[in-house]
Amino acid sequence: MTADVGRIGVVGAGTMGSGIAQLACLGGYRTVIQDPVPEALEAGAARVVDSLGKGVRREMWSAEEAEAAGGRLEAVEDVGELEGCDWVIEAAPEDVELKRRLFAELAAACGPEAILATNTSSLPVTAVGAETPNPERVVGMHFFNPPALMKLVEVVATADSSAEALDATTEVGRRMGRTPIRAKDSPGFIANRLARPYMLESLRMLAEGVADAPTIDRACRLGGGFRMGPFELIDLIGLDVNLSVARSFYAQGGEPERWRPSEIQARMVDEGRLGRKSGTGFYAYDDAGSGRPDVPLHGDASKERGERVGPTLDPDDLAKIDPAAPEIVPRLVAQIANEAAFALEEEVGSPQDMNTAMRLGFNWPLGPIEFTDLIGPGRAVELLESLRPGRGDAYGPAPGLIRNITSST
């Protein structure tokens, strides 16, 4: 297996594939972008060149660097033309059978030494590479959308992934200007898994009538310090996409109660309320897919900046935002701490990488371990146990969180 990567292949010329190809070109790699659809290939290659030009105008890199990067790009239609690539990543739709077939074709075209990476965000990497010869060269490399702007990349290890393949992939990420973290091949890897309680606990509070969506969003932004409230975020992602991910998590994880998808969200999807792209979700929008909600959620933005107190759990400070905020924010932080403890127990990633994942991948003000320090394991467990009666195992404290009470006293 080659540890020295000189020529990179990118399978799929859509938004994600062309974004990855752009990063590879800028990283100094000879880059081959492949797509069997001529129109998609032409559009993807043009998108790379256009984005390089935009970067010059925004002073992200020089005109000379953009020209050199564009000169490293080659566009091909056939997978067989990826022969000679040392490292290949597929950015195909989230269909495990499709990705398996691609990996078989790539293995045949590139030979046994090439490292094969999947950009899947929701499928097990092990399942994608299950029929690939030499499985030690199969890894996950999960970019966040849009890859040219999002600095985080997750390097995902299966039980078979070799140290050489993981190290080479990590170096590719660094040369692309990203911040690579190491993740175990498990549901959602690190970032998407640790984001679960932010949305699911907010949906549970909405279902219980703790507060309406705008109030929960306001409390999370101003009291929690989050860039976007959970319902604004779900509208942006798309309720259908977010629900599909929730259902995948629930199934892959063995249907734990804390990952149970929300009936509210399922009902809204059935009604066609998909968020920004449909014009209505938790909020109504001026036109589908663009703009803020048609009615300002919380008044003047500058006024909001002045009101921002988070991240904090101080009841008095939170009450200044809304009377419900002293309940909303601690519940959310306790669940974040709990999921982080479960993830640490399963060795999904290191504490440092967990914090990096959420700061860079979701623009959180603190990482989940830092949120745990903010609330303290004792208070988190106490709050979870107080919520548990009548709600079941969605609030069962992680063993690691309970152990931390003793170690922190």
C-alpha positions as CSV (number, residue, x, y, z in Angstrom):
1,M,0.0,0.0,0.0
2,T,1.3,3.4,-0.9
3,A,1.8,5.9,1.8
4,D,3.0,8.6,-0.6
5,V,0.0,10.2,-2.3
6,G,0.7,12.1,-5.6
7,R,-2.4,11.5,-7.7
8,I,-5.9,11.7,-6.3
9,G,-9.2,10.5,-7.8
10,V,-12.6,11.9,-7.0
11,V,-15.6,9.9,-8.0
12,G,-18.7,12.0,-8.5
13,A,-18.8,15.6,-9.9
14,G,-21.7,16.9,-7.9
15,T,-21.4,19.7,-5.3
16,M,-19.5,17.6,-2.8
17,G,-17.3,15.9,-5.4
18,S,-16.3,19.1,-7.1
19,G,-15.6,20.7,-3.7
20,I,-13.3,17.9,-2.7
21,A,-11.6,18.1,-6.1
22,Q,-11.0,21.8,-5.6
23,L,-9.4,21.2,-2.2
24,A,-7.2,18.4,-3.7
25,C,-6.0,20.7,-6.5
26,L,-5.2,23.5,-4.0
27,G,-3.4,21.0,-1.9
28,G,-0.9,20.4,-4.7
29,Y,-2.3,17.0,-5.9
30,R,-2.8,16.0,-9.5
31,T,-6.5,15.4,-9.4
32,V,-8.8,13.3,-11.6
33,I,-12.5,14.0,-11.2
34,Q,-14.8,11.2,-12.7
35,D,-18.5,11.1,-13.5
36,P,-20.2,8.8,-16.0
37,V,-22.7,11.6,-17.0
38,P,-21.0,14.0,-19.4
39,E,-23.1,17.0,-18.5
40,A,-22.5,16.4,-14.8
41,L,-18.8,16.0,-15.4
42,E,-18.6,19.2,-17.4
43,A,-20.6,21.1,-14.8
44,G,-18.5,19.8,-12.0
45,A,-15.1,20.7,-13.6
46,A,-16.5,24.1,-14.4
47,R,-17.6,24.5,-10.8
48,V,-14.0,23.9,-9.6
49,V,-12.6,26.5,-12.0
50,D,-15.3,29.0,-11.1
51,S,-14.7,28.5,-7.3
52,L,-11.0,28.9,-7.8
53,G,-11.7,32.3,-9.4
54,K,-14.1,33.3,-6.6
55,G,-11.3,32.5,-4.1
56,V,-9.0,34.9,-5.9
57,R,-11.5,37.7,-5.7
58,R,-12.0,37.0,-2.0
59,E,-8.3,37.0,-1.5
60,M,-8.3,33.4,-0.2
61,W,-5.4,32.6,-2.6
62,S,-3.5,34.3,-5.4
63,A,-4.3,34.2,-9.1
64,E,-1.1,32.2,-9.6
65,E,-2.2,29.6,-7.1
66,A,-5.6,29.3,-8.7
67,E,-4.1,28.9,-12.1
68,A,-1.7,26.2,-10.9
69,A,-4.5,24.4,-9.1
70,G,-6.8,24.5,-12.1
71,G,-3.9,23.0,-14.2
72,R,-3.8,20.0,-11.9
73,L,-7.4,19.0,-12.7
74,E,-8.3,16.3,-15.2
75,A,-11.9,15.3,-16.0
76,V,-12.7,11.7,-17.1
77,E,-15.9,9.7,-17.7
78,D,-14.8,6.2,-17.1
79,V,-13.7,4.7,-13.7
80,G,-11.0,2.8,-15.6
81,E,-9.3,6.2,-16.3
82,L,-8.5,6.5,-12.6
83,E,-5.7,4.0,-13.0
84,G,-2.6,5.3,-11.5
85,C,-4.3,7.2,-8.7
86,D,-2.7,6.5,-5.3
87,W,-5.8,7.6,-3.3
88,V,-9.4,7.8,-4.4
89,I,-12.6,9.1,-2.7
90,E,-16.1,8.5,-3.8
91,A,-18.8,11.2,-3.3
92,A,-21.7,9.2,-4.7
93,P,-25.3,9.2,-3.3
94,E,-25.9,7.5,0.0
95,D,-26.8,4.1,-1.4
96,V,-24.7,1.2,0.1
97,E,-25.1,-1.1,-2.9
98,L,-24.0,1.7,-5.3
99,K,-21.0,2.5,-3.2
100,R,-20.0,-1.2,-3.0
101,R,-20.2,-1.5,-6.7
102,L,-18.0,1.6,-7.1
103,F,-15.4,0.2,-4.7
104,A,-15.3,-3.0,-6.6
105,E,-14.7,-1.0,-9.9
106,L,-12.1,1.2,-8.2
107,A,-10.2,-1.8,-6.8
108,A,-10.0,-3.3,-10.3
109,A,-9.0,0.0,-11.9
110,C,-6.5,1.3,-9.4
111,G,-4.9,-2.0,-8.1
112,P,-4.3,-3.4,-4.7
113,E,-2.1,-0.5,-3.4
114,A,-4.5,2.4,-3.9
115,I,-6.2,3.7,-0.8
116,L,-10.0,3.9,-1.2
117,A,-12.0,6.4,0.8
118,T,-15.8,6.9,1.1
119,N,-17.3,10.3,1.9
120,T,-20.4,8.7,3.4
121,S,-22.0,10.5,6.3
122,S,-24.6,7.9,7.3
123,L,-23.5,4.5,6.1
124,P,-21.1,2.2,7.9
125,V,-17.7,2.4,6.2
126,T,-17.3,-1.3,6.9
127,A,-20.5,-2.1,4.9
128,V,-19.3,0.1,2.0
129,G,-16.0,-1.8,1.7
130,A,-17.4,-5.2,2.6
131,E,-16.6,-6.8,-0.8
132,T,-13.4,-4.8,-1.5
133,P,-10.1,-6.8,-1.8
134,N,-7.5,-5.7,0.7
135,P,-9.9,-4.1,3.1
136,E,-7.0,-2.7,5.1
137,R,-6.8,0.2,2.5
138,V,-10.5,1.1,3.0
139,V,-11.2,4.2,5.1
140,G,-13.9,6.8,5.6
141,M,-13.2,10.5,4.9
142,H,-16.3,12.5,5.8
143,F,-16.2,16.1,4.5
144,F,-18.9,18.6,5.6
145,N,-20.9,20.6,3.1
146,P,-19.7,22.8,1.5
147,P,-16.2,21.3,1.7
148,A,-14.4,24.4,0.6
149,L,-15.8,26.3,3.6
150,M,-16.1,23.7,6.3
151,K,-12.7,23.0,7.9
152,L,-13.5,19.7,9.6
153,V,-13.0,16.3,8.0
154,E,-13.5,13.0,9.8
155,V,-11.0,10.2,9.1
156,V,-12.9,7.0,9.9
157,A,-11.3,3.8,10.8
158,T,-12.9,0.4,10.4
159,A,-11.6,-2.6,12.3
160,D,-9.5,-3.5,9.2
161,S,-8.1,-0.1,8.3
162,S,-4.4,0.0,8.4
163,A,-2.3,2.6,10.2
164,E,-0.7,3.5,6.8
165,A,-4.0,4.1,5.1
166,L,-5.3,6.2,8.0
167,D,-2.1,8.2,8.3
168,A,-2.0,8.9,4.5
169,T,-5.6,10.0,4.6
170,T,-5.0,12.3,7.5
171,E,-2.1,13.9,5.6
172,V,-4.3,14.3,2.6
173,G,-6.8,16.2,4.8
174,R,-4.1,18.4,6.1
175,R,-2.7,19.3,2.7
176,M,-6.3,20.1,1.6
177,G,-6.3,22.7,4.4
178,R,-8.8,20.9,6.6
179,T,-8.6,19.9,10.2
180,P,-8.7,16.0,10.3
181,I,-10.0,14.1,13.4
182,R,-10.0,10.4,13.9
183,A,-13.3,8.6,14.3
184,K,-14.4,5.0,14.9
185,D,-16.7,3.4,12.3
186,S,-19.9,3.7,14.3
187,P,-23.3,5.4,13.7
188,G,-22.8,9.0,12.7
189,F,-19.0,8.9,13.4
190,I,-18.3,11.8,15.8
191,A,-20.0,15.1,14.7
192,N,-23.4,13.8,13.5
193,R,-23.7,11.6,16.5
194,L,-22.9,14.3,19.1
195,A,-25.4,16.6,17.3
196,R,-28.3,14.2,18.0
197,P,-29.3,15.5,21.4
198,Y,-29.3,19.1,20.3
199,M,-32.1,18.4,17.9
200,L,-33.9,15.5,19.5
201,E,-34.0,17.0,23.0
202,S,-35.4,20.2,21.5
203,L,-38.0,18.2,19.7
204,R,-39.0,16.5,22.9
205,M,-39.3,19.8,24.7
206,L,-41.5,21.1,21.9
207,A,-43.7,17.9,22.1
208,E,-44.0,18.4,25.9
209,G,-45.1,22.0,25.6
210,V,-42.1,23.4,27.5
211,A,-41.9,26.2,24.9
212,D,-42.6,26.8,21.2
213,A,-39.9,26.5,18.5
214,P,-39.0,30.3,18.4
215,T,-38.5,30.4,22.2
216,I,-36.4,27.2,22.2
217,D,-34.3,28.6,19.3
218,R,-33.9,31.9,21.1
219,A,-32.8,30.3,24.3
220,C,-30.3,28.1,22.5
221,R,-28.8,31.0,20.6
222,L,-28.7,33.6,23.4
223,G,-28.3,31.3,26.5
224,G,-26.5,28.4,24.9
225,G,-24.3,30.4,22.6
226,F,-25.2,28.3,19.5
227,R,-25.0,29.9,16.1
228,M,-28.4,28.6,15.1
229,G,-31.3,27.3,17.1
230,P,-32.2,23.7,16.6
231,F,-35.4,24.3,14.6
232,E,-33.7,26.9,12.4
233,L,-31.0,24.3,11.8
234,I,-33.5,21.5,11.0
235,D,-35.3,23.8,8.5
236,L,-32.0,24.6,6.9
237,I,-31.0,20.9,6.6
238,G,-34.5,19.8,5.5
239,L,-36.9,18.0,7.8
240,D,-37.0,15.0,5.4
241,V,-33.2,14.7,5.3
242,N,-32.9,15.2,9.1
243,L,-35.7,12.6,9.7
244,S,-34.0,10.1,7.4
245,V,-30.7,10.5,9.4
246,A,-32.6,10.2,12.7
247,R,-34.2,6.9,11.5
248,S,-30.8,5.6,10.3
249,F,-29.2,6.4,13.7
250,Y,-32.1,4.7,15.5
251,A,-31.8,1.5,13.5
252,Q,-28.0,1.3,13.4
253,G,-27.8,1.9,17.2
254,G,-30.2,-0.9,18.1
255,E,-33.2,1.5,18.7
256,P,-32.0,3.3,21.9
257,E,-34.8,5.4,23.3
258,R,-32.6,8.5,23.4
259,W,-32.3,8.3,19.6
260,R,-36.0,7.7,18.8
261,P,-37.1,9.9,15.9
262,S,-39.7,12.6,16.7
263,E,-43.3,12.0,15.8
264,I,-43.7,15.8,15.3
265,Q,-41.0,15.8,12.6
266,A,-42.5,12.6,10.9
267,R,-45.9,14.3,10.8
268,M,-44.5,17.5,9.3
269,V,-42.6,15.6,6.6
270,D,-45.9,13.7,5.7
271,E,-47.5,17.2,5.3
272,G,-44.8,18.4,3.0
273,R,-43.4,20.9,5.5
274,L,-39.7,20.3,4.7
275,G,-38.1,23.5,5.8
276,R,-36.6,26.2,3.6
277,K,-36.6,24.2,0.5
278,S,-40.4,23.8,0.6
279,G,-41.1,27.3,1.9
280,T,-42.4,26.1,5.3
281,G,-41.2,24.0,8.1
282,F,-41.0,25.1,11.7
283,Y,-41.1,28.6,10.2
284,A,-42.5,30.1,7.0
285,Y,-40.1,31.6,4.4
286,D,-40.5,34.3,1.8
287,D,-39.5,31.9,-0.9
288,A,-38.4,28.2,-0.9
289,G,-34.7,27.7,0.0
290,S,-33.6,31.2,0.8
291,G,-33.8,34.0,3.3
292,R,-34.5,34.1,7.0
293,P,-38.0,33.4,8.3
294,D,-40.5,35.8,6.9
295,V,-41.3,37.2,10.3
296,P,-38.2,38.2,12.3
297,L,-37.9,35.7,15.2
298,H,-36.4,37.8,17.8
299,G,-36.4,41.4,16.7
300,D,-33.3,43.4,15.8
301,A,-30.1,41.3,15.4
302,S,-28.0,43.9,17.1
303,K,-30.3,43.8,20.1
304,E,-29.9,40.1,20.2
305,R,-26.1,40.5,20.4
306,G,-26.6,42.7,23.4
307,E,-28.8,40.1,25.1
308,R,-26.5,37.2,24.5
309,V,-25.4,35.7,27.8
310,G,-24.4,32.1,26.9
311,P,-23.2,29.6,27.1
312,T,-24.4,29.8,30.7
313,L,-26.5,27.7,33.1
314,D,-27.2,30.6,35.5
315,P,-30.9,30.7,36.1
316,D,-31.1,34.4,36.6
317,D,-29.2,35.1,33.3
318,L,-31.3,32.6,31.4
319,A,-34.6,34.0,32.8
320,K,-33.7,37.4,31.2
321,I,-34.0,35.7,27.8
322,D,-37.3,34.0,28.5
323,P,-39.0,32.4,31.6
324,A,-38.7,29.0,29.9
325,A,-34.9,29.3,29.2
326,P,-33.8,28.1,32.7
327,E,-35.4,24.8,31.8
328,I,-34.5,24.6,28.2
329,V,-30.7,25.2,28.3
330,P,-29.8,22.9,31.2
331,R,-31.9,20.0,29.7
332,L,-30.1,20.4,26.5
333,V,-26.6,20.6,28.0
334,A,-27.3,17.5,30.2
335,Q,-28.3,15.5,27.2
336,I,-25.2,16.7,25.3
337,A,-23.0,15.7,28.2
338,N,-24.8,12.3,28.4
339,E,-24.3,11.5,24.7
340,A,-20.6,12.5,25.0
341,A,-20.2,10.1,27.9
342,F,-21.8,7.3,25.8
343,A,-19.5,8.1,22.9
344,L,-16.4,8.1,25.1
345,E,-17.4,4.8,26.6
346,E,-17.6,3.3,23.1
347,E,-14.3,4.9,22.1
348,V,-15.8,6.7,19.2
349,G,-13.1,9.4,19.4
350,S,-10.9,11.2,21.7
351,P,-12.2,14.0,24.0
352,Q,-10.1,16.6,22.1
353,D,-11.5,15.4,18.7
354,M,-15.0,15.4,20.0
355,N,-14.6,19.1,21.0
356,T,-13.0,19.9,17.6
357,A,-15.8,18.1,15.8
358,M,-18.6,20.2,17.2
359,R,-16.8,23.5,17.2
360,L,-15.8,23.2,13.5
361,G,-18.5,20.9,12.1
362,F,-21.5,22.6,13.7
363,N,-20.1,25.9,15.0
364,W,-20.9,25.1,18.6
365,P,-19.6,27.6,21.2
366,L,-18.2,24.7,23.3
367,G,-17.4,21.1,22.5
368,P,-19.4,18.4,24.3
369,I,-16.7,17.7,26.8
370,E,-16.5,21.4,27.6
371,F,-20.3,21.5,28.0
372,T,-19.9,18.6,30.4
373,D,-17.4,20.6,32.4
374,L,-19.9,23.6,32.4
375,I,-22.7,21.6,33.9
376,G,-20.7,19.1,35.9
377,P,-21.4,15.4,35.8
378,G,-23.3,15.5,39.1
379,R,-25.7,18.1,38.0
380,A,-26.2,16.4,34.7
381,V,-27.0,13.1,36.3
382,E,-29.3,14.7,38.8
383,L,-31.2,16.5,36.0
384,L,-31.4,13.4,33.8
385,E,-32.8,11.3,36.7
386,S,-35.3,14.0,37.6
387,L,-36.6,13.9,34.0
388,R,-36.6,10.1,33.7
389,P,-39.9,9.2,35.5
390,G,-42.6,8.8,32.8
391,R,-40.1,9.4,30.0
392,G,-38.2,6.2,30.0
393,D,-34.6,5.5,29.0
394,A,-34.3,8.6,26.9
395,Y,-32.9,10.1,30.1
396,G,-30.9,7.2,31.4
397,P,-27.5,8.5,32.5
398,A,-24.4,7.0,30.8
399,P,-22.3,4.8,33.1
400,G,-19.3,7.0,32.3
401,L,-21.2,10.1,33.4
402,I,-22.1,8.5,36.7
403,R,-18.4,7.4,37.2
404,N,-17.3,11.0,36.6
405,I,-19.2,12.2,39.6
406,T,-16.9,10.3,41.9
407,S,-13.7,11.2,40.0
408,S,-14.6,14.9,40.0
409,T,-15.3,15.1,43.8
